[in-house]
């Protein structure tokens, strides 16, 4: 494994790497198994030791603490996940002798990357990235690996530009980063129960990537009927329960789920009886807080967007509204919100009820966005074949994916990324 022992919390500096020893590797594999089957919260040092057939002190010897073990397991999961992503792009470059061959090969590579068999890999990346948002040690590891991936993809694109096969009005580094982000964006429809068929997302994403790389027009599979918005009418939260949620959200934002100690609520004048009355258990309280972290502010933003769209009376006004939406969606000032949403989504692993809850909220938001786009399409302000629901959900995923730019330690041009993303949205809508 590529994680140096001296980078783990609470571990003395050693001269060897984790994974060079059979015992440490067994411990690591067992920790990974627990995380992938039951989630990070199920990791217990004694349990992992028993699974590995190793004494508990050996776990602390190799990993320093439970936290060190979790970080090492997440880092290894991430390393395995990224190791195969660059190969299809390199192969596309190696096998091509003309611009047409390269375009076809890149689109074929994207088809492999988007394949349903990669769904679990994307969810693993989501889980690790979400966990890393409150763990600086883990974040530095996954950022470095993402940086290497982006550099490799950018090198392929730069070579294609040199040969005249890729557009040159965007720099290769920004295009490489955008490609990695858009591929990751698909996670937004892969957890819970998305209302959007995966095939429509993949088609739209491949089309927009082909546009930003090669200048080709976007061909839609639509239009498709847009169903009525199914609003999940959640009951009003009692004031005491809201105080508990606000506290839990703040604690998770500051230092992650592990920092939650429900006994601290006693200092706020809230009894343990009230906590269990409203949420039933600490785990249910945590899940409610994660759902709150994901949805805070989104409803108000959608209302504002609906009001803006309602005031449009011409194609130019509607196009201006779309561009203003992109400016807000990709604004660097929204980075903390994106990190919070990433963290909440990263906590879904092993929590099907929470995944279903958040997916339901995402479906509602995507449907509301689709109705706004349908207004423009029916008025002739957008391309007549636009798949409104696919574009709405894709834009939500694209907005979230910008978080990769904000966590990877590279000298990225955020304004250039925004220009590429906005151009992709305009091409998708035909404005």
Secondary structure as UniProt FT lines:
FT   HELIX           5..7
FT   TURN            9..10
FT   TURN            18..19
FT   HELIX           22..38
FT   HELIX           40..42
FT   HELIX           45..52
FT   HELIX           56..63
FT   HELIX           66..82
FT   TURN            83..86
FT   HELIX           87..95
FT   HELIX           99..113
FT   HELIX           116..118
FT   HELIX           119..132
FT   TURN            133..134
FT   HELIX           136..162
FT   TURN            163..164
FT   HELIX           172..184
FT   HELIX           185..189
FT   HELIX           198..214
FT   HELIX           239..255
FT   HELIX           257..259
FT   HELIX           262..268
FT   HELIX           272..279
FT   HELIX           282..295
FT   TURN            296..297
FT   HELIX           298..310
FT   HELIX           315..329
FT   HELIX           332..334
FT   HELIX           335..346
FT   TURN            347..350
FT   HELIX           352..378
FT   TURN            379..380
FT   TURN            384..385
FT   HELIX           388..401
FT   HELIX           403..407
FT   HELIX           414..429
//
